[in-house]
């Protein structure tokens, strides 16, 4: 996977996971690409903002959702980003 300002490029598949997509489907797809389910699902209370939730995988990848739609990502590895950024879009404070 390569992360960018519009979401995720599922490298080698010819497919993208763009911001705005349904959260449940995004989690299922990324779980297949990651080889496992998220280790933590963060609520709006955890994230510190109404309508913001997140899913975190054991490698530190965090996907953020606003009102159930994919709205942001955070990665601890800048090499996984198209422009070297550690995140794009909405953020979860946790």
Buried (B, 14 or more C-beta within 10 A) or exposed (E): BEBBEBBBBBEEEEEEBEBEBEBEEBBEBBBEBBEEBBEEEBEBEBBEBEEBBBBBBEEEBBBBBBEEBBBBBBBEEEEBBEEEBBBBBBBBEB
